[in-house]
Amino acid sequence: MAGQKSNIQKTLVVDLDGTLIKTDILYESLIAYIKANYLNIFRLLPKLIEGKATLKRFLALNTELKPELLPYNQDVTDYILKHKKSGGRVALVTASDEFVAQSIGAHLGLFDTVFGSNGQVNLKGSVKAEFLSKEFGNANYIYIGDAAADLASWKNSSKAVTVNISNGLRQKVDALQVEKLHIKTGSKTFSPYLTALRPHQWLKNILVFLPALAGHKFDAHILVTSAIAFGLMSLVASSVYIINDIIDLDADRAHPRKSLRPFASGNANVVVGLVFSALMIAISFGIATYYSKIFAAVLAAYFLTTCIYSLFLKKIIIVDVCVLAALYTIRIVAGAAITGIALSSWLLSFAAFFFFSLAAVKRQVELLDHGDRSETVVRGRGYLSSDANTLGTMAISAGYVSVLILALYISSEDVLQLYAHPEYLWGVCLAVFFWLNRVYILTHRRLMNDDPVFFAATDRVSLALFGIILAVLLFGASS
């Protein structure tokens, strides 16, 4: 009991990055600064040379931190509250800049005092340990941290509290002659990074098989090359999803559902994510170039368009929907490029309007969601929530045009080149018309998820209609 009382009377010193919060302020500040103006990357070079403390101060003065959006570690805040309720004092001492630390401290209201790097001294490792000994006294504070850089501070403390440390670091902490407490908020696995890849979105890349289906080319070579295109498109798409999630950290954290994404929630490290993304891009383009330079060029166009969309175009009304539609269509072009199958103007025309409709639905769903939460302005977009009905009208109009193009194709002489009984294709036309109208109704009723393509893959009616379409196409092609 006496030991417990003495510990309560001692100051609890809390680290910030990776401890109080699940992320790292330095890396997030770098991303925010570069995102504000991509030419800023050249302004960072002199600061990098001057040292970390100078860089942190520069970023603190030139980026806007939103403490209310940061992913806090609930187990750590609970530990802090327990210490305070027992009468103990709490200090936030971090290698992040003191301006940032003070902002977070003011937001939480948990700390009696706050210290951070000051532009000249980087308060980390042995420097922090010396500071703590001078400020609180050797063995006169409890220290809670998460990294190997905290070993010196734990060594000089009366109690070492660790957060999610590795087994190797835990052995080093356990060897210290101090009281220990190890806090685990969850096992460190690769699962958050797999989630960040959004494998469910790979379904969209099935479109690379459409040239083979439309052209009635089903030999082994065509199917294998289409499958390779599917895999490479999926890797590139996932790499861009990671980049997009890292760029959109603040916007995602302000959203009730998107705040659960791996990077926004702090369950995935942004640096690891960027490295992983770069590796996937390098592997994808290496394999693509080996198989087909034309396909590699289409893949590059897809990657660049997606990146430009994520960085700029998604903020421009109408343009964002057009680009989303184009990205769907590029997948079809990629399938044709790697297989060498010629694309018809009928297929491209149908795809352009059909996917514009679905892209407009996707955006409409987002706007309806914001409207239901009484949010007028959509963060990170150029829309107002009141634009939802207009997007819905655009979606319906484009969808009907796609059905009209399909009907005109069925009535044309071109259809006779592939179908012995083109009259059967009116069943396809009716099925597409029915499915689109059902999508529009469900969207209006708020029963559509973020992506109508993903919805189609999990909706029984949609799957049944897809089966009917395949059957009709088969009967129509048979002689």
C-alpha positions in Angstrom: 0.0 0.0 0.0 2.8 2.4 0.8 4.4 1.8 -2.6 1.1 2.4 -4.3 0.7 5.7 -2.4 4.2 6.9 -3.2 3.5 6.2 -6.9 0.3 8.1 -6.9 2.1 11.1 -5.4 4.6 11.1 -8.2 4.1 12.8 -11.5 2.8 10.6 -14.4 4.8 11.6 -17.4 3.1 10.8 -20.7 4.6 10.5 -24.1 2.6 11.7 -27.1 3.4 9.9 -30.4 2.4 6.3 -30.4 1.4 6.5 -26.7 -1.3 9.2 -26.0 -2.2 9.2 -29.7 -1.9 6.3 -32.2 -0.1 8.2 -34.8 3.0 10.4 -35.2 2.6 14.2 -35.3 5.8 14.7 -37.3 4.7 12.5 -40.3 1.2 13.8 -40.2 2.4 17.4 -40.2 4.7 16.6 -43.2 1.8 15.2 -45.1 -0.4 18.1 -44.3 2.2 20.7 -45.3 2.9 19.0 -48.6 -0.8 18.5 -49.3 -1.4 22.2 -48.8 1.0 23.0 -51.7 2.9 20.2 -53.4 5.8 22.7 -54.2 6.3 22.9 -50.4 8.3 19.7 -50.6 11.2 21.9 -51.9 10.8 24.3 -49.0 11.3 21.4 -46.6 14.8 20.6 -47.7 16.6 23.4 -45.8 14.7 22.5 -42.7 15.6 18.9 -42.9 19.3 19.8 -43.0 18.9 22.1 -39.9 17.7 19.2 -37.8 14.5 17.7 -36.4 13.7 20.3 -33.8 13.9 23.1 -36.4 11.7 21.1 -38.8 9.1 20.4 -36.1 8.9 24.0 -35.1 8.6 25.0 -38.8 5.8 22.5 -39.4 4.0 23.5 -36.2 3.9 27.1 -37.4 2.9 26.3 -40.9 0.3 23.6 -40.5 -3.1 23.5 -38.8 -3.4 20.8 -36.1 -6.9 19.7 -35.2 -6.5 18.0 -31.8 -10.2 17.0 -31.7 -9.6 14.8 -34.7 -6.6 12.9 -33.6 -6.9 9.2 -32.8 -6.3 9.0 -29.0 -5.4 5.8 -27.2 -8.4 5.2 -24.9 -6.5 2.9 -22.6 -3.8 5.6 -22.0 -6.4 8.3 -21.3 -8.1 5.9 -18.9 -4.8 5.3 -17.1 -4.3 9.1 -16.9 -7.7 9.7 -15.5 -7.2 7.0 -12.9 -4.0 8.6 -11.8 -5.6 12.0 -11.5 -8.6 10.7 -9.6 -6.1 9.3 -7.1 -4.6 12.7 -6.6 -1.6 12.4 -8.8 -0.2 15.0 -11.2 0.2 14.4 -14.9 2.7 15.9 -17.4 2.7 15.7 -21.2 6.4 15.5 -22.3 6.9 14.9 -26.0 9.5 15.2 -28.8 6.8 16.9 -30.8 6.9 20.7 -30.9 5.7 22.4 -27.7 3.2 24.4 -29.7 1.6 21.2 -30.8 1.8 19.7 -27.3 0.2 22.7 -25.8 -2.6 22.6 -28.3 -3.3 18.9 -27.5 -3.0 19.5 -23.8 -5.5 22.4 -23.9 -8.0 20.3 -25.9 -7.8 17.3 -23.5 -7.5 19.2 -20.2 -5.8 16.3 -18.6 -2.3 17.7 -17.9 -0.9 19.9 -15.1 2.1 20.8 -17.3 3.2 20.4 -20.9 6.7 20.2 -22.4 7.8 19.7 -26.0 10.7 20.3 -28.4 11.4 24.1 -28.7 12.9 24.5 -32.1 16.5 24.0 -30.9 16.3 20.9 -28.7 14.6 17.7 -29.8 13.1 16.3 -26.6 13.7 12.7 -27.3 15.8 9.7 -26.1 18.6 10.6 -23.7 17.8 14.3 -24.0 14.3 13.7 -22.7 15.6 11.4 -19.9 18.0 14.1 -18.7 15.2 16.7 -18.8 12.8 14.5 -16.8 15.5 13.8 -14.1 16.2 17.5 -13.8 12.5 18.5 -13.8 11.0 15.7 -11.6 14.0 14.0 -10.0 15.5 10.5 -10.6 13.1 7.7 -9.8 10.5 10.4 -8.9 8.2 10.0 -11.8 6.2 7.4 -13.6 6.9 7.3 -17.4 4.5 5.9 -20.0 5.9 5.5 -23.5 6.0 3.1 -26.5 9.4 3.1 -28.2 13.1 2.1 -27.8 13.9 5.9 -27.5 12.1 5.8 -24.2 14.4 3.3 -22.5 16.5 6.0 -20.9 13.4 7.7 -19.5 12.1 4.3 -18.2 15.5 3.6 -16.6 15.3 6.8 -14.6 11.7 6.4 -13.6 10.1 4.8 -10.5 7.7 2.9 -12.8 7.9 2.0 -16.4 4.5 1.9 -18.2 4.7 0.6 -21.8 2.1 0.8 -24.6 2.1 -1.8 -27.4 5.8 -2.4 -27.4 7.5 -5.3 -29.3 8.6 -8.5 -27.5 12.2 -7.5 -28.0 11.8 -4.1 -26.4 9.7 -5.6 -23.6 12.6 -7.9 -22.6 14.9 -4.8 -22.3 12.3 -3.0 -20.2 11.8 -6.0 -18.0 15.6 -6.0 -17.3 15.3 -2.5 -15.8 15.4 -2.3 -12.0 12.0 -0.4 -11.9 8.4 -1.4 -11.4 6.7 -2.3 -14.8 3.3 -2.2 -16.3 2.7 -3.3 -19.9 -0.5 -2.0 -21.6 -1.6 -3.8 -24.7 -4.4 -2.2 -26.7 -4.5 -4.9 -29.3 -2.1 -7.2 -31.1 0.1 -5.7 -33.8 -0.9 -7.5 -36.9 -0.9 -6.8 -40.7 -4.7 -6.9 -40.6 -5.2 -3.0 -40.7 -2.9 -2.8 -43.8 -4.9 -5.6 -45.5 -8.1 -3.6 -44.8 -6.5 -0.5 -46.2 -6.0 -2.3 -49.5 -9.8 -2.5 -49.7 -9.8 -5.9 -51.4 -13.6 -5.7 -51.8 -13.0 -2.8 -54.3 -11.1 -5.2 -56.5 -14.4 -6.4 -57.8 -14.5 -3.3 -60.1 -11.5 -4.7 -61.9 -13.6 -7.6 -63.2 -14.3 -5.1 -66.0 -10.9 -6.1 -67.6 -12.7 -9.4 -68.6 -15.4 -7.4 -70.4 -13.6 -7.1 -73.8 -13.2 -10.9 -73.8 -16.9 -11.4 -72.9 -18.1 -8.8 -75.4 -15.9 -10.1 -78.2 -16.6 -13.8 -77.4 -12.9 -14.6 -76.9 -12.6 -17.3 -74.3 -9.4 -19.2 -75.1 -6.9 -19.9 -72.3 -4.4 -17.2 -73.3 -7.1 -14.5 -73.3 -8.4 -15.6 -69.9 -4.9 -15.8 -68.3 -3.8 -12.4 -69.6 -7.1 -10.9 -68.5 -6.5 -12.4 -65.0 -3.0 -10.9 -64.9 -4.5 -7.5 -65.8 -7.1 -8.0 -63.0 -4.3 -8.7 -60.5 -2.1 -5.7 -61.5 -5.0 -3.3 -61.7 -6.0 -4.4 -58.2 -2.4 -3.8 -56.8 -2.3 -0.3 -58.4 -5.8 0.5 -57.2 -4.9 -0.6 -53.6 -1.7 1.5 -53.7 -3.8 4.6 -54.6 -6.4 3.8 -51.9 -3.6 3.9 -49.4 -2.3 7.2 -50.7 -5.8 8.7 -50.8 -6.5 7.6 -47.2 -3.3 9.2 -46.0 -4.1 12.4 -47.8 -7.6 12.5 -46.5 -6.8 11.9 -42.8 -8.6 15.0 -41.5 -11.6 14.6 -43.7 -11.9 10.9 -42.8 -11.6 11.5 -39.1 -14.4 14.0 -39.2 -16.7 11.3 -40.8 -18.5 8.9 -38.5 -17.9 5.9 -40.7 -14.6 6.8 -42.5 -13.0 7.6 -39.1 -12.7 3.8 -38.6 -10.4 3.4 -41.6 -7.0 2.0 -40.7 -4.9 5.2 -41.1 -7.6 7.6 -39.9 -8.1 5.5 -36.7 -4.3 5.2 -36.2 -4.4 1.4 -36.4 -2.0 1.6 -39.4 1.2 3.6 -39.6 1.3 6.2 -42.4 5.0 5.7 -43.2 4.6 1.9 -43.5 1.6 2.6 -45.7 3.5 4.8 -48.0 6.4 2.3 -48.3 4.0 -0.5 -49.0 2.2 1.5 -51.6 5.4 2.3 -53.4 6.4 -1.4 -53.5 3.1 -2.4 -55.0 3.4 0.3 -57.7 6.9 -0.8 -58.6 5.9 -4.5 -58.7 2.8 -3.8 -60.8 4.6 -1.7 -63.4 7.5 -4.1 -63.6 5.2 -7.1 -64.5 3.0 -5.0 -66.7 5.9 -3.8 -68.8 7.1 -7.4 -69.2 3.7 -8.5 -70.6 2.6 -5.6 -72.7 4.0 -2.0 -73.1 0.6 -0.9 -74.3 -1.1 -2.3 -71.2 1.7 -0.7 -69.0 0.8 2.6 -70.6 -2.9 2.2 -69.9 -2.0 1.2 -66.3 0.1 4.3 -66.0 -2.8 6.4 -67.3 -5.0 4.8 -64.7 -2.6 5.4 -61.9 -1.9 9.0 -62.8 -5.6 9.8 -63.3 -6.4 8.2 -60.0 -3.7 10.2 -58.2 -4.7 13.5 -59.8 -8.3 12.7 -58.9 -7.3 12.1 -55.3 -5.1 15.2 -55.1 -7.2 17.7 -57.0 -10.1 16.6 -59.2 -12.3 15.2 -56.5 -12.7 18.7 -55.2 -14.2 20.0 -58.5 -17.9 19.4 -59.0 -19.0 17.4 -62.0 -15.4 16.8 -63.0 -15.0 14.4 -60.1 -18.0 12.3 -61.4 -16.6 12.3 -65.0 -13.2 11.1 -63.8 -14.8 8.3 -61.7 -16.7 7.2 -64.8 -13.5 7.4 -66.9 -11.7 5.2 -64.3 -14.3 2.5 -64.7 -13.9 2.7 -68.5 -10.1 2.6 -68.4 -10.4 -0.8 -66.8 -12.2 -2.0 -69.9 -9.5 -0.4 -72.1 -6.8 -2.2 -70.0 -8.4 -5.6 -70.6 -8.4 -4.9 -74.3 -4.8 -3.6 -74.2 -3.4 -6.7 -72.6 -5.4 -9.2 -74.7 -5.2 -7.3 -78.0 -9.0 -7.4 -78.5 -10.4 -4.4 -80.4 -13.0 -2.4 -78.6 -16.2 -1.3 -80.3 -17.5 2.2 -80.1 -20.8 0.7 -78.9 -19.2 -0.8 -75.8 -17.2 2.4 -75.0 -20.3 4.6 -75.5 -22.4 2.4 -73.3 -19.7 2.2 -70.6 -19.2 6.0 -70.5 -22.8 6.8 -69.8 -23.5 3.7 -67.6 -20.5 4.4 -65.4 -21.2 8.1 -65.2 -24.6 7.1 -63.8 -23.1 4.9 -61.2 -20.5 7.5 -60.3 -23.2 10.1 -59.8 -25.1 7.7 -57.6 -21.9 7.1 -55.5 -21.6 10.9 -55.0 -25.3 11.3 -54.3 -25.1 8.7 -51.5 -22.4 10.7 -49.9 -24.3 14.0 -50.2 -27.5 12.4 -48.8 -25.5 11.1 -45.8 -24.2 14.6 -45.1 -27.6 16.0 -45.4 -29.1 13.5 -43.0 -26.4 14.6 -40.5 -27.4 18.3 -41.1 -24.0 19.1 -42.6 -24.4 21.7 -45.4 -20.8 21.6 -46.7 -19.1 18.4 -47.7 -15.5 18.4 -46.4 -13.0 17.8 -49.1 -15.5 18.1 -51.9 -16.9 21.0 -54.0 -20.6 20.0 -53.3 -23.2 21.1 -50.8 -25.4 18.4 -49.3 -28.4 20.1 -51.1 -26.9 19.1 -54.4 -27.9 15.5 -53.8 -31.2 15.7 -55.8 -29.4 17.3 -58.8 -26.8 14.4 -58.8 -29.7 12.0 -58.7 -31.3 13.6 -61.8 -27.9 13.4 -63.6 -27.5 9.7 -62.6 -31.0 8.8 -64.0 -30.5 10.7 -67.2 -27.1 9.1 -67.9 -28.4 5.7 -67.0 -31.3 6.0 -69.5 -28.9 7.1 -72.2 -26.8 4.0 -71.6 -29.9 1.8 -72.0 -30.8 3.7 -75.2 -27.3 3.0 -76.6 -27.7 -0.7 -75.8 -31.1 -0.7 -77.6 -29.6 1.0 -80.7 -26.8 -1.6 -80.7 -29.4 -4.4 -80.7 -31.1 -2.7 -83.6 -27.9 -2.2 -85.6 -26.3 -4.5 -88.2 -23.1 -4.7 -86.1 -24.8 -7.0 -83.6 -25.2 -9.7 -86.3 -21.4 -10.2 -86.3 -21.5 -11.7 -82.8 -25.1 -12.9 -82.2 -27.2 -15.3 -84.2 -30.3 -14.3 -82.3 -29.9 -10.6 -81.4 -33.6 -10.3 -80.5 -32.7 -12.2 -77.3 -30.6 -9.2 -76.3 -33.7 -7.2 -75.5 -33.8 -9.2 -72.3 -30.4 -7.7 -71.4 -31.8 -4.3 -72.2 -34.7 -4.8 -69.9 -32.6 -6.3 -67.1 -30.2 -3.3 -67.2 -33.1 -0.9 -67.2 -34.7 -2.6 -64.2 -31.5 -2.8 -62.3 -30.7 0.9 -62.8 -34.2 2.0 -61.7 -33.9 -0.2 -58.6 -30.5 1.4 -57.8 -32.1 4.9 -58.1 -35.0 4.0 -55.8 -32.8 2.4 -53.1 -30.5 5.4 -53.2 -33.4 7.7 -52.6 -34.5 5.5 -49.7 -31.0 5.6 -48.2 -30.5 1.9 -48.7 -27.5 2.1 -51.0 -24.0 1.8 -49.6 -21.1 4.1 -50.8 -20.5 2.2 -54.0 -23.2 0.8 -56.3 -20.7 -1.7 -57.9 -19.9 -3.2 -54.5 -23.7 -3.2 -53.7 -24.3 -5.2 -56.8 -21.8 -7.9 -55.8 -23.6 -8.4 -52.4 -27.2 -7.9 -53.5 -29.2 -11.1 -54.4 -31.4 -9.4 -56.9 -28.4 -7.9 -58.7 -26.7 -11.2 -58.8 -29.8 -12.9 -60.2 -30.1 -10.3 -62.9 -26.4 -10.7 -63.8 -27.0 -14.5 -64.2 -30.0 -13.8 -66.4 -28.0 -11.4 -68.6 -25.2 -14.1 -69.0 -27.8 -16.7 -70.0 -29.5 -14.3 -72.5 -26.1 -13.5 -74.0 -25.3 -17.2 -74.3 -28.6 -18.0 -76.0 -28.3 -15.0 -78.3 -24.8 -16.0 -79.5 -25.7 -19.7 -80.1 -26.7 -20.6 -83.6 
